[in-house]
Amino acid sequence: MGEELADNIHALLEKQALVLIGIDGLGGAGKSVVANSIKENIPNTTIVEMDDFYVPEFTRADWDRLYEQVIAPLKNNSVGSYQIFDWDTKKLAEWREVKPKGVVIIEGVYALHRKLRGAYDYKVWVEAPYEVRLQRGLERDGEEAQSQWVNEWMPKEEEYEKSQKPHESADLIIDGTK
């Protein structure tokens, strides 16, 4: 975890019991690596993945459900509760709870959507070149997913980046290749 990121999170934790962090970037940029690094280095950290809010028919996350079930309750000092999306069955599955304390990271593409940005105490954008992102995606999902990555996910995410400009709202931009 970078020193600037760690210092900023620790400074926020000194002032408040809950620190809500949004970590965004295009698929394969390294968002999960950053989120997991925070979790490994800062006790009492919970990661909520945008992938748990995926809506297949829209090829994107359901940020309204994320806000209603997780962010709004946490901001009101209540427990957030949500069903994860099961990628195998393509249905909502088990319930998870998120307590309103420590560091809660919302990690994934669309985490810095305009509807969510104002809720975060700290926002991070992770960047990586197209080729790196595609290679990482195929390493994770298999070569058979190349068509979906190239023709579906990457264009949709690039449109999100152009229209929403999430990087402009970030408190910190991280090079995901390092």
ABEGO torsion letter per residue (X at the ends): XBAAAAAAAAAAAAABABBBBBBBEBBGAGAAAAAAAAAAABBGBBBBBAAAABBAAAGBBBAAAAAAAAAAAAAAGBBBBBBBBBAAAGBBBBBBBBBBBEBBBBBEBGAABAAAAAABABBBBBBBBAAAAAAAAAAAAEAAAAAAAAAAAAAAAAAAAAAAGAAAABABBBBAAX
